[in-house]
Amino acid sequence: MHKAISIIIMCGLFLSGCQQSVPANYEDAIEISSIEDSYDLMKEWFRGSLRDKGLFSYLYMMDKKEYSNNNNAIRQLMASRLVAELSQEDSSWLDMHKKNLDFLFKYWYQEEGDIGYIYYSDKSKLGANAMALRALVYSPYFDEYEEEAQKLAEGILSLMDEDGSFVPWYKEPSYEYDSERLLYFYSGEAILSLIEYYEKTGDERILEAAILAQDFYVDRYVNQMDKYYYPAYVPWHTLSLNRLFKITGNTNYADAIFIMNDKLLEILDTTDYVGRFYNPDTPQYGTPHSSSDGVYTEGVAYAYEIALLTDDQEHIDSYKDALELALQNLISLQVTPEEGIEHGFPERVVGGMKVSVTRNEVRIDTVQHTMDAFRKILESDL
């Protein structure tokens, strides 16, 4: 990674004349002087997040000083992918990664013939299967799980229609659900997992399927944005389009990235809580949440990379300014060592990312998404 990048503690260049209203925890942002410092704190929190059975602590409620009994398969598996990637870079993560994999593939993974899937809480989500495949693709133990990875890929393909669209479940739940809303998340996750699996294996059939699916969703989410827009699909499709642009050189994919991220930046706050991705005028897009802030920041970082690769100066400037504000917000939500001492259990909270300025909770994906965003930014020429 590149050397530490100092945070610009000011309103930034994104919009001239923006107000200096800042998050309640803003002074703590100043204490953490760089992205690298913040990232290192998150890594230490993440190291301590694996429980004895092999799953990550899902949610810690700071005010109650208690862990929640709630859980979520996709968020657990997103953390599994991150620790797999970290263990490629640093062998000190290997034991943690192997313990986590052993649990997942003993208790959550199932097969039906040539199809593998994650079965949790009486259902199997397309998104969970995609995240499990991603965890294996990044794993140093991929060779040991090669058959399971192939079956997970086949399971994802089985959920794709001839036009490239997906259905959201391999095993449906008993309750009613909104397929369109689920696919805002799952479709990009699934395409990304297929592309990464192709990059690992060289299987052209997988790449062809990923392109078919991506073209379907570019038509839906970009060409028909007025009808289908929802910000949650932007980062996942930005990541998949980023990889496809690099593989194919198709400039339509770069254009799609810019269109989606330009739209996303309309909800970037430059007044009340600088750098969060929330606009009270669009409550249908969700409440303020550092998990969303993290993944949106990650998506913009990938869009910034494509702007650099295409020498698009307008988007380079726009995304760079947006990232400076987004980083400002995320660092302000991180639990500092001083706060940890005051809390009484620093090992549970220091480096973690609070859900929001009004929710003193640390959830596994608030940290994972922010770590992924910071990792990409530290790799970029920001």
Backbone torsions as a table, in degrees:
resi	resn	phi	psi	omega
1	MET	NA	154.9	178.9
2	HIS	-71.6	165.9	177.8
3	LYS	-62.1	163.8	-176.3
4	ALA	-56.3	141.2	179.6
5	ILE	-109.7	118.6	-177.8
6	SER	-67.2	138.8	176.6
7	ILE	-78.7	135.1	175.0
8	ILE	-83.8	106.8	-177.8
9	ILE	-88.7	78.3	177.4
10	MET	-164.6	178.0	-176.2
11	CYS	-68.6	-25.6	174.4
12	GLY	90.3	-178.4	-176.0
13	LEU	-95.1	-2.3	-170.4
14	PHE	-59.7	-45.3	174.9
15	LEU	-138.2	125.9	178.8
16	SER	-70.8	143.9	176.9
17	GLY	78.1	11.6	-179.0
18	CYS	-70.3	150.4	-174.3
19	GLN	-73.0	158.5	-177.5
20	GLN	-95.7	27.2	174.6
21	SER	-72.6	133.8	-171.6
22	VAL	-134.9	164.3	179.6
23	PRO	-60.4	155.5	-179.1
24	ALA	-60.7	-32.0	-177.3
25	ASN	-92.6	22.2	-169.6
26	TYR	-64.0	-36.6	-178.9
27	GLU	-61.3	-32.8	177.6
28	ASP	-65.8	-30.3	177.8
29	ALA	-62.5	-35.5	-179.4
30	ILE	-69.2	-32.9	-179.4
31	GLU	-64.6	-33.7	178.9
32	ILE	-92.7	104.0	-162.6
33	SER	-84.5	-9.1	-177.6
34	SER	-151.3	161.3	175.8
35	ILE	-60.9	-39.6	-176.9
36	GLU	-66.0	-40.9	176.0
37	ASP	-59.2	-47.2	-179.2
38	SER	-62.7	-43.7	179.7
39	TYR	-61.8	-41.9	179.8
40	ASP	-63.2	-38.0	175.7
41	LEU	-63.9	-41.3	178.3
42	MET	-63.2	-40.7	178.9
43	LYS	-59.2	-41.5	180.0
44	GLU	-67.0	-39.4	174.8
45	TRP	-61.5	-44.3	-177.2
46	PHE	-63.4	-37.2	177.9
47	ARG	-59.4	-35.4	-177.8
48	GLY	-90.7	6.9	-173.1
49	SER	-89.0	-11.9	-178.0
50	LEU	-82.2	129.7	179.6
51	ARG	-87.9	172.2	-174.3
52	ASP	-59.5	-35.9	-176.7
53	LYS	-76.0	-17.3	178.2
54	GLY	114.0	3.3	173.9
55	LEU	-104.2	161.5	178.5
56	PHE	-85.2	149.0	171.2
57	SER	-59.8	126.2	-172.1
58	TYR	-83.1	-51.0	-174.6
59	LEU	-148.0	128.0	175.6
60	TYR	-114.6	126.2	-178.7
61	MET	-96.9	104.5	-171.8
62	MET	-64.2	-40.6	-177.3
63	ASP	-65.2	-36.7	178.6
64	LYS	-87.5	-14.9	-175.1
65	LYS	56.9	43.6	-177.6
66	GLU	-136.8	150.9	170.7
67	TYR	-88.4	141.3	177.5
68	SER	-78.6	152.3	174.7
69	ASN	-87.7	-3.9	179.1
70	ASN	-70.0	162.0	178.3
71	ASN	-157.2	166.0	179.5
72	ASN	-153.2	123.8	-173.5
73	ALA	-64.1	-44.9	-176.2
74	ILE	-64.3	-42.6	-179.1
75	ARG	-67.0	-36.9	173.7
76	GLN	-61.0	-44.3	-176.4
77	LEU	-72.0	-28.6	173.4
78	MET	-64.3	-38.7	175.5
79	ALA	-67.7	-34.9	176.9
80	SER	-61.6	-41.1	177.7
81	ARG	-63.9	-40.1	-179.3
82	LEU	-64.8	-45.5	-179.0
83	VAL	-68.1	-29.0	173.9
84	ALA	-63.2	-43.9	-179.9
85	GLU	-67.1	-41.5	178.4
86	LEU	-63.1	-36.2	-178.7
87	SER	-71.7	-20.5	171.7
88	GLN	-68.3	-34.3	-174.8
89	GLU	-87.6	-28.0	-171.7
90	ASP	-147.0	115.7	-174.7
91	SER	-64.7	-16.1	179.5
92	SER	-66.7	-14.4	177.4
93	TRP	-90.4	-7.4	-170.9
94	LEU	-62.3	-44.6	-178.0
95	ASP	-62.3	-42.8	177.8
96	MET	-61.2	-45.4	180.0
97	HIS	-62.7	-45.3	-177.8
98	LYS	-65.9	-39.0	177.8
99	LYS	-62.0	-42.0	178.8
100	ASN	-65.7	-46.4	178.6
101	LEU	-60.3	-43.9	-178.9
102	ASP	-58.3	-41.5	178.9
103	PHE	-64.8	-49.7	-174.9
104	LEU	-60.0	-44.5	-174.3
105	PHE	-86.6	-5.6	170.6
106	LYS	-89.4	-40.0	-170.3
107	TYR	-109.9	-25.5	-174.1
108	TRP	-109.5	-22.5	-174.2
109	TYR	-90.5	135.3	176.2
110	GLN	-136.7	164.7	-179.9
111	GLU	-133.1	148.8	169.0
112	GLU	-135.9	98.3	-176.1
113	GLY	64.3	-122.3	-178.7
114	ASP	-88.2	5.4	-176.2
115	ILE	-109.6	131.6	173.5
116	GLY	-112.9	150.1	-178.0
117	TYR	-158.5	159.7	174.3
118	ILE	-93.1	126.3	179.7
119	TYR	-118.4	114.2	-177.1
120	TYR	-142.2	132.8	177.6
121	SER	54.2	45.5	174.2
122	ASP	65.1	28.4	177.3
123	LYS	-157.8	163.6	177.6
124	SER	-133.1	113.9	-176.1
125	LYS	-93.3	140.3	171.6
126	LEU	-53.5	-43.7	-178.7
127	GLY	-63.4	-39.0	178.5
128	ALA	-66.3	-41.1	178.5
129	ASN	-64.3	-38.7	178.0
130	ALA	-64.2	-43.3	-179.0
131	MET	-68.0	-35.3	176.3
132	ALA	-64.5	-41.4	177.7
133	LEU	-63.4	-42.2	178.6
134	ARG	-61.2	-40.7	179.4
135	ALA	-60.5	-39.6	179.4
136	LEU	-71.7	-40.0	-179.2
137	VAL	-59.8	-37.7	-179.0
138	TYR	-85.1	-9.2	-172.4
139	SER	-75.6	136.8	170.6
140	PRO	-63.7	-14.2	178.7
141	TYR	-98.3	21.7	-176.1
142	PHE	-54.1	-41.6	-177.5
143	ASP	-59.6	-34.1	179.2
144	GLU	-72.2	-23.9	-176.5
145	TYR	-115.4	21.5	-175.2
146	GLU	-60.6	-39.9	179.9
147	GLU	-66.4	-43.1	178.1
148	GLU	-63.1	-39.5	178.4
149	ALA	-62.2	-44.1	179.3
150	GLN	-61.6	-40.7	-178.5
151	LYS	-71.2	-34.2	174.1
152	LEU	-64.0	-41.8	177.5
153	ALA	-61.5	-42.5	178.4
154	GLU	-64.3	-35.8	177.4
155	GLY	-64.2	-39.8	177.4
156	ILE	-65.4	-43.8	178.4
157	LEU	-61.7	-32.8	-179.2
158	SER	-67.3	-17.3	179.8
159	LEU	-97.0	8.7	179.4
160	MET	-103.4	131.1	175.8
161	ASP	-81.3	172.0	-176.4
162	GLU	-62.8	-26.4	-179.7
163	ASP	-84.6	-2.5	179.5
164	GLY	99.9	-5.8	178.5
165	SER	-79.5	159.4	-179.6
166	PHE	-111.1	159.8	162.4
167	VAL	-106.8	150.7	-167.4
168	PRO	-84.1	-10.9	-173.7
169	TRP	-131.1	141.8	164.5
170	TYR	-89.8	-39.7	171.5
171	LYS	-123.0	114.1	-175.1
172	GLU	-76.6	149.4	173.9
173	PRO	-78.7	171.0	180.0
174	SER	-83.1	-15.3	-177.0
175	TYR	-91.6	164.7	177.3
176	GLU	-74.0	150.9	-178.8
177	TYR	-150.1	164.2	179.7
178	ASP	-105.7	100.7	-176.5
179	SER	-59.5	-41.5	-177.4
180	GLU	-62.0	-42.7	-180.0
181	ARG	-66.0	-43.3	178.7
182	LEU	-60.0	-39.4	-177.4
183	LEU	-73.8	-15.5	170.6
184	TYR	-56.8	-35.5	178.6
185	PHE	-91.6	-50.9	-167.9
186	TYR	-69.2	-33.7	-173.4
187	SER	-63.7	-47.6	178.9
188	GLY	-67.0	-37.9	177.6
189	GLU	-60.7	-42.8	-178.8
190	ALA	-66.8	-44.9	179.3
191	ILE	-62.0	-44.5	179.7
192	LEU	-59.1	-42.9	-179.2
193	SER	-64.6	-37.4	178.7
194	LEU	-67.2	-41.7	179.6
195	ILE	-63.7	-43.9	179.9
196	GLU	-65.7	-36.0	176.8
197	TYR	-66.4	-40.3	175.0
198	TYR	-60.3	-44.8	-179.5
199	GLU	-62.3	-30.6	179.1
200	LYS	-77.3	-37.6	-170.2
201	THR	-109.0	-22.8	-175.7
202	GLY	76.3	14.8	-178.5
203	ASP	-75.3	105.6	-176.0
204	GLU	-64.2	-29.1	178.8
205	ARG	-62.1	-37.7	178.9
206	ILE	-67.8	-42.1	178.7
207	LEU	-62.9	-44.0	179.2
208	GLU	-59.0	-41.1	179.3
209	ALA	-66.5	-40.4	179.5
210	ALA	-63.7	-41.0	178.8
211	ILE	-65.6	-42.5	177.5
212	LEU	-58.4	-46.4	-179.7
213	ALA	-66.7	-42.7	-179.0
214	GLN	-63.1	-40.9	179.2
215	ASP	-64.3	-36.8	176.5
216	PHE	-61.0	-46.9	-174.7
217	TYR	-78.5	-24.6	170.3
218	VAL	-63.8	-43.1	177.9
219	ASP	-61.4	-42.7	-176.5
220	ARG	-75.2	-49.7	-169.8
221	TYR	-89.9	-16.5	178.7
222	VAL	-111.2	-58.1	-178.2
223	ASN	-66.2	-30.7	178.6
224	GLN	-113.3	37.6	-175.7
225	MET	-59.0	-36.5	-178.7
226	ASP	-59.4	-28.3	-177.5
227	LYS	-92.8	-37.6	-168.3
228	TYR	-112.6	0.6	-169.5
229	TYR	-60.5	134.7	170.1
230	TYR	-154.3	127.9	-170.3
231	PRO	-62.8	-24.0	-176.2
232	ALA	-62.0	-26.5	-179.3
233	TYR	-80.3	-15.0	-173.2
234	VAL	-62.5	-52.4	-176.1
235	PRO	-65.3	-40.6	-177.9
236	TRP	-65.4	-41.9	178.4
237	HIS	-74.8	-26.6	173.3
238	THR	-63.5	-43.5	179.3
239	LEU	-63.4	-43.5	-178.7
240	SER	-70.7	-39.9	178.3
241	LEU	-66.6	-36.0	176.6
242	ASN	-56.6	-47.8	-178.8
243	ARG	-68.2	-40.4	-179.4
244	LEU	-67.8	-36.2	176.0
245	PHE	-61.2	-43.0	179.7
246	LYS	-65.8	-34.3	-179.1
247	ILE	-76.1	-44.1	-170.2
248	THR	-102.6	-24.6	-173.6
249	GLY	73.2	9.4	-178.6
250	ASN	-71.2	112.0	-176.2
251	THR	-69.0	-16.9	175.1
252	ASN	-61.0	-32.7	179.5
253	TYR	-70.1	-39.5	176.2
254	ALA	-64.1	-43.3	179.4
255	ASP	-60.6	-40.8	179.7
256	ALA	-62.7	-41.0	177.1
257	ILE	-58.7	-46.3	-177.3
258	PHE	-66.1	-42.3	-179.5
259	ILE	-61.3	-46.6	-178.0
260	MET	-66.1	-44.6	-176.3
261	ASN	-74.1	-31.1	172.8
262	ASP	-61.0	-41.0	177.7
263	LYS	-66.3	-42.2	180.0
264	LEU	-58.5	-39.5	-175.8
265	LEU	-67.1	-9.4	175.4
266	GLU	-65.0	-22.7	179.7
267	ILE	-101.5	5.6	176.7
268	LEU	-70.9	121.7	-175.7
269	ASP	-76.4	125.9	176.3
270	THR	-120.5	12.6	-175.5
271	THR	-127.2	-62.8	-171.6
272	ASP	-81.5	-57.3	178.3
273	TYR	-126.9	89.8	-166.9
274	VAL	-58.7	123.9	173.4
275	GLY	98.5	-7.0	176.7
276	ARG	-83.8	154.8	179.5
277	PHE	-97.5	81.7	-179.8
278	TYR	-159.3	134.5	174.5
279	ASN	-130.0	119.1	-177.9
280	PRO	-61.8	-15.5	177.9
281	ASP	-76.9	-11.5	178.7
282	THR	-126.9	64.7	-177.5
283	PRO	-63.9	-19.0	179.4
284	GLN	-66.0	-12.6	179.6
285	TYR	-90.3	3.8	177.2
286	GLY	106.8	169.4	-180.0
287	THR	-91.7	163.7	178.4
288	PRO	-58.9	133.4	-175.6
289	HIS	-158.2	130.4	-178.2
290	SER	-67.9	-23.2	174.4
291	SER	-63.5	-45.4	176.0
292	SER	-64.5	-44.2	178.8
293	ASP	-57.8	-40.5	-179.0
294	GLY	-65.5	-47.6	-177.0
295	VAL	-72.2	-33.9	175.5
296	TYR	-65.5	-40.4	177.3
297	THR	-62.7	-42.2	177.1
298	GLU	-59.6	-44.7	179.5
299	GLY	-61.0	-42.7	178.5
300	VAL	-64.3	-35.0	177.3
301	ALA	-63.5	-38.6	176.5
302	TYR	-70.4	-34.6	175.3
303	ALA	-67.0	-38.5	177.2
304	TYR	-60.2	-41.2	178.2
305	GLU	-60.2	-41.6	179.5
306	ILE	-69.1	-34.9	175.3
307	ALA	-61.3	-40.0	176.7
308	LEU	-64.7	-43.9	-177.0
309	LEU	-66.3	-30.2	-179.4
310	THR	-97.7	1.7	179.5
311	ASP	55.3	43.7	178.9
312	ASP	-94.6	92.5	-171.1
313	GLN	-64.2	-36.2	179.8
314	GLU	-60.8	-44.6	179.8
315	HIS	-76.2	-30.8	173.9
316	ILE	-57.1	-49.8	-178.0
317	ASP	-65.4	-44.9	-177.4
318	SER	-63.0	-47.5	-177.0
319	TYR	-72.4	-34.0	176.7
320	LYS	-62.8	-45.7	178.7
321	ASP	-62.9	-41.5	179.1
322	ALA	-63.9	-40.1	180.0
323	LEU	-65.1	-37.2	178.2
324	GLU	-60.7	-41.4	178.7
325	LEU	-70.3	-41.2	-179.2
326	ALA	-63.4	-40.5	178.3
327	LEU	-64.8	-39.1	177.7
328	GLN	-56.6	-44.7	179.7
329	ASN	-67.1	-47.6	-175.5
330	LEU	-63.2	-43.4	-179.8
331	ILE	-64.4	-31.8	178.9
332	SER	-66.8	-19.9	-178.6
333	LEU	-94.7	-2.4	-177.6
334	GLN	-81.3	139.2	178.2
335	VAL	-75.8	121.0	-176.8
336	THR	-85.7	162.3	175.1
337	PRO	-56.1	-37.3	179.1
338	GLU	-63.5	-42.9	177.1
339	GLU	-64.3	-36.7	179.8
340	GLY	-63.1	-41.1	177.5
341	ILE	-63.9	-43.0	179.1
342	GLU	-64.3	-35.8	-179.8
343	HIS	-66.5	-35.6	178.6
344	GLY	104.2	-19.6	177.6
345	PHE	-130.5	70.1	-174.6
346	PRO	-58.6	-32.1	-179.0
347	GLU	-65.1	-18.9	179.9
348	ARG	-87.2	-22.3	-167.3
349	VAL	-128.4	-29.6	-172.4
350	VAL	-62.2	128.0	-176.9
351	GLY	91.7	-17.1	179.0
352	GLY	-71.2	162.2	-179.0
353	MET	-108.4	119.7	176.5
354	LYS	-64.4	147.5	-180.0
355	VAL	-59.1	-42.3	178.8
356	SER	-165.5	178.6	179.5
357	VAL	-68.0	-17.2	-179.7
358	THR	-108.9	-1.4	-178.9
359	ARG	-126.4	104.7	179.7
360	ASN	-83.3	67.0	178.5
361	GLU	-132.9	144.5	175.5
362	VAL	-116.2	122.0	-179.1
363	ARG	-114.9	150.9	-173.9
364	ILE	-56.4	-38.5	-176.7
365	ASP	-80.2	-19.8	174.5
366	THR	-64.9	-35.8	177.8
367	VAL	-78.4	-46.7	-177.1
368	GLN	-59.8	-47.7	-179.1
369	HIS	-63.5	-40.8	-179.6
370	THR	-68.5	-39.1	175.6
371	MET	-60.3	-43.3	178.9
372	ASP	-62.1	-40.5	178.2
373	ALA	-63.7	-46.3	-178.1
374	PHE	-66.7	-36.9	178.1
375	ARG	-60.1	-43.7	-179.9
376	LYS	-67.3	-41.7	-179.2
377	ILE	-65.5	-39.4	178.9
378	LEU	-66.6	-22.8	176.4
379	GLU	-83.8	-16.0	-172.1
380	SER	-95.6	163.9	179.8
381	ASP	-91.9	65.7	-176.3
382	LEU	-91.2	NA	NA
